[in-house]
Amino acid sequence: MHNPRLRRKVVSMVVDEMRNIKAYIPMKAFRYIAKKILDKFPQFFKDVDEDDVELGDGTFSLVNQLYDHLPLNPSKNRKSLTGCYNWGPSTSTSTTDEETLKNISKTTKYGDCNYTEILEKTYAIIRNFLNAGDPTIFEIKKEWPILFSSNSIFWHFQKLTGTSIHFLDQLKEKSSKILKTIKYDKKKDILYERVGPELEILVRLSEHFKEDINLFYVENKTIDIEEIKDKLPLSPFLLKCETTGLYHVFIEREIVNMEGYNNLLMGFKVAFAMYFILNPSYPKKLETTL
């Protein structure tokens, strides 16, 4: 059983000892130490759900606690980067090599034999590009189109956070248990049965927190960009086209993948991952739900 007081004490002692050895502590050191602690005391530190099922590799919350305990100089992005282990990796790639890799990446597709290799080689370059000048979505898609396939987005998310985006698959499995703990309008049960468990949990959570789910998700008869773009928020947004039944993700009113996604969970994963990859602010009236 988790003991918050014990966790805080252990985290404080561990980080203090680590700082006695070295002032700068890389994130990989926190992950290594968290794994060692977990191996020895899983009953106190492993991330599990209410059914005692391990979440991810079990170390996510402990790594974050270790990292957040590290006394650093304040930074404007400090709070929002929690959970992003590999936010600004260094790269020794020359400018010429970067341009070569960029050009190769523009023709590399999922399924190509060098696909993962190119993702690995361009990861630090892409992160530095995203972090350096606050580029627009249009600029990112122009320079690094490889980032906008779902497989690349999910790979990048895992590289960035150390966690697979597919932990969200449990959203459907755990929705009934979560819903038992919150208040909601039972008069809308028929509507919820129509939309399915993934959307149901999002809608009911937004109602519980008195927030507006329409800042993240709507259903529309068309995805005609010119018709709907001015109505969309700038933050990652999920739209279902009623005509085709497909789900589309927009960021800064730019569509991520014109082909869309076959189910809501896939679209939600893409939008959720983009919050971490690009670090936009959550909508004020939906930040608790998300």
N, C-alpha and C positions, 0 to 999 in steps of 0.2 A: 504493500500500500504506500502511496506517495506521501511524503511528509514535507510540506513546503518549508518549514523552518529548518529542517535538516538539509534540504537542497540548497537553501540560501547560504547556510553556514559552510557547506562543502564547496560551493562555487566560490565564495569569498576566499577561503583558504587556498584553493587550487590556483586561482588567478594571482593572488599575492605571491605565492611560491614561484609561479611562472615569471612574474615581473622581476623577481630577485635574480633570475637567471638571465633574462633578456628584456630590454625595454619594449622593443617591438615584437609583438607576437602575431605570426601569420595565422590566417584562418585554418590552414591545414593542421596546425598544432592543436587548435581547439578541437577539431574533429578527431584527431588521434587520441587526445586525452579523454574526450567524451566517450569514445569507444572503450577505452581501458576501464573507465569508471563503470560503464554499463555492463561490461563483462563480469565485473566483480560484484556489483550491487544492482542487478536488474530489477529487483522488487521495488527499489526506491527511485530509479531514474529512467526506466524504459518508457517510451511513449506508447501507450496502449489505449484502446477505446473502452467503452463500458462493458464490452464482452471479453475483455482481456486479449484482444487481437492486436498484434504489434502494428504500429503505424510507421510506414517507411522502414528505415533501418533502426528506428527506436531512439535515435540520438538528437533529433531535430530541436526539441525544446531545450535540452541541456546545452547543446552547442550555442544556441542563442543566448541562454542565460550567462554562459561563460563570456561570450563576446560582449554582451551588454554591460557586464560588470567591469570590463576593462576601462579604466579612467583615461579618456582621451580628450583632446581639445574639442570644444563644441564645433559642430559642422552643420550646415543647413540641411544636408541630406542624411545625417546620422540616423535619425529616427526612422525615416522612410526606407532605409536600406536594410533594416533588420531582416535576417533570413537570406540575404544575398551574400553568400560566402565568397564569390568570385567576381565581384563587381567591376574592379579595375585592374585586371592582370597586366603585368608588364610584357613587353614584346621587344625582341631584338631584331625583328625582321626589317630589312632595309626598305626604303621607299619604293625602290624598283621592284623588289620582291612582293611588296604589298599590292602594287598595281597589277602584277602578274597574277597573283592569287585572286584578286578581285575579278579580273577578266575571266579566269577559269571558273570561278564560282557562279558567274552569270549564265554559264551553259551547263552547269552541273545539276542533275536532277536526282530525286530519290530513286534508288535502285541502281544508279551508276556504281561501279566498283570502287570509285574513289570518293563517294559521297561523304562518308563519315570522316575520312582523312581531310577533306576540304573543310568540313565543319570545324574540326580540331585546329587546323592551321589558320583559319580565319577568325576563330573565336576572339582572341585578344585584340585583333585589329578591329573587329566589329564593335567590341565593347568600348575601345578607346574612341572610335568614331561616334558612338552614341553618347558617351559621357563628355566629350570635349566641347562640342558646339551646340548642343541642344537642337539637333536637326529635326526638320519636319518629317512627317510620315512620307510625304511625296519625295523628299530627298533621300530618305532611307530606302524606299522601294527602288529608286533610280540607281543608287550606288550598290545596294546589297539586296537584290531581289530574292536571293537564296533564303533569306531570313523569314520569308512570308509563306512558306509552305507549312502545313501543320506539323509534319515530321521535324522540320528544322526548328520550329517554334518550341516543340516539346523537348527536343534535344538541348536547345539553348537554355531553356528553363531549368533542366536538370543540371547542366553544367554550372549555371549561375547559383542555384540554391542548394544543390546536393540532394534534391528530392525529386522523385518522379511525379510529373503532373497527374499521373493516373491514380494517385491517392484519392482524387476526386470521384473515382468510380464508386467509392464507398458512400457518396452522397445519396445515391438511390437506395442502397442497402440499409442505410441508417436513418432514412427520412422519417419513417413511421415512429421511431423512438424519439427523435428530436422533436417531432410535432406534438408528442404527448406532454412536453414540458413547456409549451408556449400557448398563449391565448390567441384565438383566431375567430373569425366570423363563420360559424357553422352554416349559415345560410348560403355560403358560396361553395358548399361541398360538391354540388353538381358540376360547377365550373372547374373545380380542381380535378375531378375525375377525368375531365376531358383533356386537360393540359398535361397530365402525367406527373409522376413523383418528383422529377428533377425541378420542374418549374414550380410545382406546388410548394416545395420547401422554400424556394426563394421568395415567392409571393407572400407566403405566410410569415416568414421571418421579417420581411419588410413591413408588413402590417403590425407585427408584434412591436417593432421598434419605431412605428409611426413614420416610416420612410416611404419613398416613392420608387417602386420597382421600374416604373416607366423611364427612369433615368438610365437604366441599363438594358431593358428588354421591352420590345413592342412587337406586335404582329401587324403586318401591312399587306395590302393586296399586290404591291409591286415593289421592286428594288430599283426603280428608275432613279438614278442618282440625282438628276436635276430636280426631280419632283420632291424628293424627301430630304436631301442633304442639309438644307437650312433648318430642318426640324430636329436634327440629331445633335447630341452633345459632342464635345470634343474628346471626352474620355472614351475608353474602349466600350463598345456598345454592340448588343446582339439584337438582330432583327430577323424575324421569321417571315418569309414570303408566303402568304396564304395560297397563292396560285400554284407554286411549285412544291411547297412543303419543305423547302430548304432553309437553312439558317445561315446568316451572313454576319460577319464581324466587321465593324467600322471603327476606325481610330482617326481622330481629327477629321471626321466626316469623309475619310477615304476608305474604300472597301479593301479588306485584307486579301480576300480570295474570292474572285468573281464566281467561281464554280460553287461555292457554298459548302455546307456540311449537312449530312443526312439526318442528324439528330441534335437535339438541344445540348446534350452533355458534351459532344465534341465541340460545338460552338462555344459553350461556356468555358471549356478548358483553354481554348485559344485566347478568348478575351481575358480570362483570369491570368494566364501566363504573360500576356502583354503588359499587365499592370506591373509585373516584376521586371520584365525585360526593359521596358521603356520608362518605368517609374513615374507615370503621370499621377496626379492627385485623384483620390476617390471623389465622386460627387458628394457635396456636403450633406445632401439629404438621402444618402444611401451608404455612407461609409461604414456604419455599424453592421449593416447586413452583409456587405462584401467582406 
